[in-house]
Amino acid sequence: MYKISMVSLGCPKNQVDAEMMLYSLKQAGFEIGVPEAEADAIIINTCGFIEDAKSEAIENILEAAQYKTDGNCKAVIVTGCLAERYRDDVTAEIPEADVCVGIGSNSNIVQIVKDAIEGKTRNSYGEKEALDLNGKRILGGWPFTAYLKIGDGCDNCCTYCAIPKIRGRMRSRTIEDCVAEARELAAGGVCELIVVAQDTTAYGSDLYGESRLCELLSELCKIDGIKWIRTLYTYPERITDELLKLIASEEKLVKYLDIPIQHANGEILKRMNRRGDKQSLTALINKIRATVPDITLRTTLITGFPGETEAQYEELHEFVRNAQFDRLGCFTYSAEEGTIAAELPDQIDEQTKQDRAEHIMETQLDIASAKNEAKIGTVQTVLIEGWDDYIKCYYGRSAADAPEIDGKVFFMAKEALVIGDFVQVQINDVIEYDLLGEQI
């Protein structure tokens, strides 16, 4: 049977889509996970959210196409958000791509791949709503950590964001479907669940008329085998007292909250079609920390939004210094075609955007380093992810670290350990965002 290689780019939600396609291909008899040089077809599951992601996707498509000459590849197939957003433009402007598949056609991936390998190349686009949110997966990362996608699409319509155009309106899975998948993942050895959606705090409002995130999290906590549950992409205006009390009281809910606030200036947030200002965000952060002591707070910011003045930027910078986020990512504004913000006046030049982002990240490094230094002498529970052969030690993550986006804990051990186990590590030193220690 045909051999398939897949590269999945972008966010965890896109990764889940890739894992579902891989399961379908394997069930159909395809050999998956082979090196690109040996593959009959290479699938590039793309992100198309911002300019950098589009560039990365194109680079991967061109690299894959080289194997049509240097390897065994007969077809390069493009799936994911770039394929959905630009459709026929992808194969028209990148002739190295043989087939473009919109997210609504993911369920037909088996026939699409087979046809493409046999020379029958035809782009395929189903309705966005046809993207199946339920289905079995082959995990693409560690066997002990899995993302649980509880919905797709978004109704927030932030003026800078193309996701509603790409993914459509928010669609939540039922509580029963989410819990059933989580049980299956746990039975397969998953001990850490990471709950994701475009806006997890809006979960269920389309199905039940109100958010049911707390109810879902409570049900997930009842599943045997699951040790850690963390929630990403929680919107500040929807973080309720009920959610905070649940995080504080449930042992399996790690004391970690990801809150993408994007900015702190009220006028900028209004132009982003988001709510709040520095005062309301400060009040929220204070309430979170009062309700859930020792919580790790993560956020993302955008610098250089159209019309951002130096004073508004300085307000954001001051907010970062005062808020003392444990984790923070700062991105430059990307003018995405088809969004309201791309048509706004007073677009900021790239150098100014970059300078502002770098300045914030320099400040955040100082904050993060100080917070890490305060952990010296403490004992942290660490989920072992692997062995670093270069520095000859194990590494993993604490409850304060989400995979891929946060730091790691590197530690020495006196005996051989099992990847995927939890161990206790005493912290002895820090290197910027990472911790160093020794198993006790």
VMD Tcl script that draws the C-alpha trace (Angstrom):
set ca {
  {0.00 0.00 0.00}
  {1.04 3.60 -0.43}
  {3.35 5.34 2.01}
  {2.36 8.71 3.47}
  {4.32 11.44 5.23}
  {2.61 14.36 6.93}
  {3.88 17.69 8.25}
  {1.41 19.51 10.50}
  {1.95 23.20 11.17}
  {0.30 25.79 13.37}
  {-1.84 25.45 16.45}
  {-2.87 22.41 18.50}
  {-6.36 22.58 17.00}
  {-4.89 22.04 13.56}
  {-2.80 19.19 14.98}
  {-5.96 17.41 16.11}
  {-7.33 17.63 12.55}
  {-4.08 16.11 11.28}
  {-4.27 13.27 13.80}
  {-7.80 12.42 12.65}
  {-6.70 12.34 8.99}
  {-3.77 10.08 9.89}
  {-6.12 7.65 11.60}
  {-8.34 7.48 8.51}
  {-5.34 6.87 6.26}
  {-3.97 4.12 8.48}
  {-7.35 2.41 8.72}
  {-7.50 2.42 4.92}
  {-4.22 0.52 4.78}
  {-1.78 3.34 4.08}
  {1.60 3.24 5.78}
  {1.97 6.51 7.70}
  {4.84 8.29 9.39}
  {7.46 7.35 6.80}
  {10.39 9.67 5.93}
  {9.53 12.19 3.23}
  {12.11 10.67 0.86}
  {10.23 7.33 0.96}
  {6.69 8.68 0.81}
  {4.37 8.26 -2.16}
  {2.52 11.38 -1.00}
  {3.42 14.19 1.37}
  {0.64 16.07 3.15}
  {1.34 19.57 4.44}
  {-1.34 20.45 6.98}
  {-0.99 24.21 6.99}
  {-1.69 27.21 9.17}
  {-2.85 30.39 7.44}
  {-3.48 32.64 10.41}
  {-0.79 35.30 9.99}
  {1.90 36.18 7.45}
  {4.68 34.25 9.20}
  {2.52 31.12 9.25}
  {1.76 31.47 5.54}
  {5.47 31.82 4.78}
  {6.25 28.72 6.82}
  {3.55 26.77 4.99}
  {4.84 27.77 1.55}
  {8.39 26.87 2.57}
  {7.27 23.41 3.66}
  {5.29 22.88 0.45}
  {8.35 23.75 -1.66}
  {10.60 21.51 0.43}
  {8.16 18.62 0.06}
  {7.98 19.15 -3.70}
  {11.72 18.48 -3.98}
  {11.00 14.85 -3.15}
  {9.10 14.50 -6.41}
  {12.56 14.72 -7.99}
  {14.85 13.49 -5.23}
  {12.58 10.90 -3.63}
  {9.57 8.70 -4.29}
  {6.90 11.37 -3.96}
  {4.15 11.47 -6.56}
  {1.92 14.11 -4.99}
  {2.11 17.02 -2.54}
  {-1.26 17.60 -0.88}
  {-2.05 20.81 1.01}
  {-4.64 20.73 3.80}
  {-5.50 22.96 6.76}
  {-6.17 26.66 7.15}
  {-4.05 27.95 4.25}
  {-5.85 25.54 1.92}
  {-9.25 26.59 3.24}
  {-8.49 30.30 3.19}
  {-6.98 30.58 -0.29}
  {-8.41 27.50 -1.98}
  {-7.58 27.31 -5.73}
  {-5.07 30.15 -5.37}
  {-2.73 27.72 -3.60}
  {-2.27 25.37 -6.56}
  {-2.46 28.24 -9.06}
  {0.31 30.24 -7.39}
  {2.30 27.30 -6.05}
  {2.25 24.76 -8.90}
  {4.51 22.50 -6.85}
  {1.38 21.69 -4.81}
  {-0.68 19.06 -6.61}
  {-3.90 19.13 -4.59}
  {-5.52 21.62 -2.23}
  {-8.02 20.30 0.33}
  {-10.34 22.53 2.37}
  {-11.18 21.60 5.95}
  {-14.68 20.51 4.91}
  {-13.14 17.73 2.80}
  {-10.90 16.24 5.49}
  {-13.23 13.26 5.82}
  {-12.51 12.40 2.16}
  {-8.73 12.41 2.65}
  {-8.31 8.70 1.89}
  {-9.79 8.92 -1.61}
  {-8.14 12.30 -2.27}
  {-4.68 10.93 -1.43}
  {-5.20 7.75 -3.44}
  {-6.38 9.71 -6.48}
  {-3.50 12.19 -6.21}
  {-0.87 9.42 -6.12}
  {-2.47 7.87 -9.19}
  {-2.31 11.17 -11.04}
  {-5.93 12.29 -10.61}
  {-5.31 15.68 -9.04}
  {-8.42 17.67 -8.19}
  {-8.90 20.26 -5.47}
  {-11.66 19.53 -2.98}
  {-13.67 21.90 -0.77}
  {-16.62 20.89 1.38}
  {-18.64 23.18 3.61}
  {-16.73 24.32 6.69}
  {-19.43 22.79 8.86}
  {-18.65 19.40 7.30}
  {-15.40 19.24 9.28}
  {-16.02 16.35 11.65}
  {-15.18 17.26 15.25}
  {-15.55 13.67 16.47}
  {-13.37 10.79 15.43}
  {-10.44 8.61 16.34}
  {-6.90 9.93 16.14}
  {-3.30 8.84 15.98}
  {-1.44 11.11 18.36}
  {1.35 12.98 16.64}
  {3.33 13.84 19.76}
  {3.96 12.12 23.07}
  {1.65 9.21 23.90}
  {1.00 10.62 27.38}
  {-0.13 14.15 26.42}
  {-3.08 14.93 24.14}
  {-5.06 17.95 23.07}
  {-8.81 17.69 23.48}
  {-10.48 19.96 20.91}
  {-13.89 20.83 22.32}
  {-15.05 23.02 19.44}
  {-14.10 24.73 16.22}
  {-14.70 28.13 14.66}
  {-15.27 31.41 16.48}
  {-17.99 34.04 16.92}
  {-15.82 36.73 18.54}
  {-14.95 38.49 15.26}
  {-11.85 40.32 16.48}
  {-11.04 42.83 13.77}
  {-7.49 41.53 13.21}
  {-8.42 37.86 12.99}
  {-9.24 35.75 9.92}
  {-10.26 32.63 11.87}
  {-14.05 33.15 11.51}
  {-13.58 33.41 7.74}
  {-11.41 30.31 7.70}
  {-13.17 28.12 10.25}
  {-16.66 29.55 10.35}
  {-18.91 30.13 13.32}
  {-18.28 28.43 16.64}
  {-19.39 24.82 16.84}
  {-19.11 23.03 20.18}
  {-18.96 19.30 20.64}
  {-21.36 17.82 23.16}
  {-20.14 17.17 26.68}
  {-20.80 13.48 26.11}
  {-18.60 13.38 22.99}
  {-15.74 15.24 24.68}
  {-15.83 12.99 27.74}
  {-16.02 9.84 25.62}
  {-12.93 10.86 23.67}
  {-11.08 11.80 26.86}
  {-11.86 8.38 28.35}
  {-10.51 6.71 25.23}
  {-7.36 8.79 25.35}
  {-6.86 7.92 29.01}
  {-7.33 4.24 28.26}
  {-4.56 4.59 25.67}
  {-2.10 5.99 28.21}
  {-2.74 9.72 28.10}
  {-2.26 11.31 31.53}
  {-2.31 15.00 30.52}
  {-5.27 16.56 28.69}
  {-4.98 20.04 27.20}
  {-8.39 21.52 26.46}
  {-8.45 23.72 23.36}
  {-10.85 25.65 21.11}
  {-10.70 29.08 19.52}
  {-12.36 30.33 22.73}
  {-12.66 27.64 25.38}
  {-14.60 29.90 27.74}
  {-17.40 30.18 25.13}
  {-17.67 26.39 24.97}
  {-21.24 25.14 24.77}
  {-22.97 28.48 24.34}
  {-24.10 27.50 20.84}
  {-25.46 24.13 22.00}
  {-26.75 24.88 25.47}
  {-27.41 28.62 25.44}
  {-24.64 29.28 27.97}
  {-21.05 28.31 28.59}
  {-20.66 24.78 29.93}
  {-16.88 24.77 30.31}
  {-17.05 24.24 34.08}
  {-19.41 21.31 33.71}
  {-17.16 19.75 31.08}
  {-14.01 20.22 33.18}
  {-15.74 18.68 36.19}
  {-16.62 15.60 34.14}
  {-13.09 15.31 32.76}
  {-11.71 15.35 36.31}
  {-13.62 12.14 37.04}
  {-11.71 10.12 34.43}
  {-9.27 7.57 35.84}
  {-5.73 7.87 34.53}
  {-5.87 11.59 33.82}
  {-3.51 13.41 36.19}
  {-3.28 16.91 34.67}
  {-5.89 18.98 32.83}
  {-4.96 22.43 31.55}
  {-7.09 24.88 29.59}
  {-5.81 27.17 26.84}
  {-7.40 30.16 25.06}
  {-9.66 31.50 27.83}
  {-11.04 34.95 27.07}
  {-10.75 37.47 29.92}
  {-14.34 38.71 29.84}
  {-15.65 35.14 30.18}
  {-13.50 34.00 33.11}
  {-16.10 33.49 35.82}
  {-15.89 33.07 39.57}
  {-17.22 29.55 39.03}
  {-14.29 28.68 36.77}
  {-11.72 30.10 39.18}
  {-13.21 28.26 42.17}
  {-13.21 25.05 40.15}
  {-9.53 25.43 39.25}
  {-8.75 26.17 42.90}
  {-10.61 23.12 44.22}
  {-10.00 20.38 41.62}
  {-6.65 18.67 42.07}
  {-6.46 17.52 38.45}
  {-6.93 21.03 37.07}
  {-3.40 22.42 36.99}
  {-3.07 25.91 38.42}
  {-2.45 27.42 35.01}
  {-4.56 29.73 32.88}
  {-3.91 31.00 29.38}
  {-5.59 34.39 28.80}
  {-4.88 35.99 25.39}
  {-5.55 39.65 26.26}
  {-3.75 41.10 23.15}
  {-3.48 44.63 24.58}
  {-4.18 46.70 27.70}
  {-5.21 50.06 26.25}
  {-8.98 50.44 26.17}
  {-9.11 52.30 22.85}
  {-6.92 49.74 21.10}
  {-9.00 46.89 22.52}
  {-12.17 48.59 21.30}
  {-10.72 48.85 17.79}
  {-9.83 45.18 18.03}
  {-13.51 44.50 18.85}
  {-12.47 43.27 22.26}
  {-13.56 44.41 25.69}
  {-11.84 45.79 28.72}
  {-8.98 48.12 29.53}
  {-5.99 48.27 31.84}
  {-8.16 48.74 34.93}
  {-10.53 45.83 34.24}
  {-7.68 43.52 33.27}
  {-5.74 44.43 36.40}
  {-8.80 43.71 38.51}
  {-9.25 40.34 36.81}
  {-5.63 39.34 37.36}
  {-5.85 40.33 41.03}
  {-9.03 38.28 41.45}
  {-7.50 35.25 39.74}
  {-4.45 35.32 41.98}
  {-6.54 35.85 45.10}
  {-8.80 32.90 44.23}
  {-6.12 30.54 42.94}
  {-2.86 31.14 44.86}
  {0.33 30.23 43.00}
  {-1.48 30.10 39.65}
  {0.65 30.42 36.51}
  {-0.76 33.06 34.16}
  {0.07 33.10 30.47}
  {-0.95 35.71 27.90}
  {-0.30 36.84 24.33}
  {0.00 40.42 23.11}
  {0.01 42.29 19.80}
  {2.16 45.35 19.17}
  {1.70 47.77 16.30}
  {-2.05 47.47 15.86}
  {-3.22 50.22 13.45}
  {-3.15 53.60 15.14}
  {-1.24 52.42 18.22}
  {0.42 55.56 19.52}
  {3.64 55.64 21.49}
  {1.61 56.50 24.60}
  {-0.72 53.53 24.07}
  {2.24 51.25 23.57}
  {3.86 52.59 26.75}
  {0.62 51.87 28.61}
  {0.86 48.26 27.42}
  {4.51 48.07 28.43}
  {3.77 49.46 31.88}
  {0.93 46.97 32.24}
  {3.32 44.11 31.45}
  {5.74 45.32 34.11}
  {2.98 45.61 36.71}
  {0.98 42.48 35.84}
  {4.02 40.21 36.18}
  {2.73 37.44 33.92}
  {4.52 34.14 34.40}
  {4.42 33.39 30.67}
  {4.01 35.86 27.82}
  {4.31 35.87 24.05}
  {4.32 39.10 22.06}
  {3.64 39.24 18.33}
  {3.72 42.04 15.81}
  {0.42 42.94 14.19}
  {-0.11 41.22 10.85}
  {-2.50 42.93 8.41}
  {-4.58 40.03 7.13}
  {-6.56 40.53 3.95}
  {-10.29 40.31 4.42}
  {-10.16 41.58 8.01}
  {-11.49 44.91 9.21}
  {-8.20 45.94 10.81}
  {-6.31 45.59 7.53}
  {-8.39 48.46 6.13}
  {-7.93 50.76 9.12}
  {-5.91 53.96 8.69}
  {-2.61 54.66 10.43}
  {-0.95 51.31 9.81}
  {2.31 51.03 11.77}
  {5.61 50.39 10.00}
  {7.22 46.98 10.49}
  {10.32 48.25 12.27}
  {8.26 50.06 14.91}
  {6.11 46.98 15.45}
  {9.19 44.81 15.84}
  {10.98 47.23 18.16}
  {7.94 47.39 20.44}
  {7.55 43.61 20.54}
  {11.23 43.06 21.30}
  {11.12 45.67 24.06}
  {8.23 43.89 25.75}
  {9.92 40.51 25.43}
  {13.10 41.92 27.01}
  {11.04 43.11 29.95}
  {9.26 39.76 30.15}
  {12.54 37.86 30.20}
  {13.55 39.79 33.32}
  {10.18 39.00 34.91}
  {10.31 35.32 33.99}
  {13.90 34.94 35.16}
  {13.08 36.49 38.54}
  {10.06 34.22 38.93}
  {12.15 31.19 38.05}
  {14.89 32.18 40.48}
  {12.26 32.29 43.22}
  {11.68 28.58 42.55}
  {15.25 27.64 43.46}
  {15.07 25.30 46.44}
  {11.47 24.27 45.75}
  {10.33 20.81 44.71}
  {8.33 20.57 41.48}
  {6.30 17.70 40.08}
  {7.64 17.06 36.58}
  {6.18 15.02 33.71}
  {9.18 13.33 32.05}
  {9.28 14.01 28.30}
  {12.66 12.64 27.30}
  {16.43 12.37 27.64}
  {18.78 15.04 26.37}
  {21.79 13.18 25.04}
  {23.82 16.38 24.63}
  {23.76 17.49 28.26}
  {23.14 13.97 29.60}
  {20.01 14.57 31.66}
  {16.26 14.10 31.58}
  {13.84 16.88 30.76}
  {10.16 17.46 31.22}
  {7.54 19.98 32.20}
  {6.07 21.16 35.46}
  {2.39 22.00 35.89}
  {3.40 25.59 35.12}
  {4.50 24.71 31.58}
  {2.35 23.94 28.54}
  {4.04 21.93 25.79}
  {5.80 23.73 22.94}
  {5.09 27.27 24.20}
  {6.58 27.32 27.71}
  {9.86 26.33 29.35}
  {11.20 22.97 30.47}
  {12.76 21.41 33.54}
  {16.12 19.71 32.97}
  {17.18 17.38 35.77}
  {19.66 14.73 36.81}
  {18.55 11.32 38.09}
  {20.39 8.52 39.85}
  {18.52 5.78 38.05}
  {16.86 5.08 34.71}
  {13.43 6.67 34.50}
  {10.36 5.99 32.37}
  {9.30 8.62 29.86}
  {5.77 9.72 30.69}
  {6.11 9.19 34.45}
  {5.83 11.94 37.04}
  {8.80 12.60 39.33}
  {9.70 15.05 42.07}
  {12.54 17.43 41.16}
  {14.33 19.86 43.43}
  {15.17 23.05 41.55}
  {18.80 24.17 41.90}
  {19.31 26.72 39.12}
  {17.67 28.54 36.19}
  {18.58 29.46 32.63}
  {16.21 32.15 31.39}
  {12.86 30.33 30.88}
  {14.08 26.87 31.93}
  {14.69 25.25 35.32}
  {17.55 22.96 36.33}
  {17.35 20.42 39.10}
  {17.77 16.94 40.49}
  {15.31 14.14 41.11}
  {14.65 13.49 44.77}
}
mol new
graphics top color blue
foreach p $ca { graphics top sphere $p radius 0.5 }
foreach p [lrange $ca 0 end-1] q [lrange $ca 1 end] { graphics top cylinder $p $q radius 0.2 }
display resetview
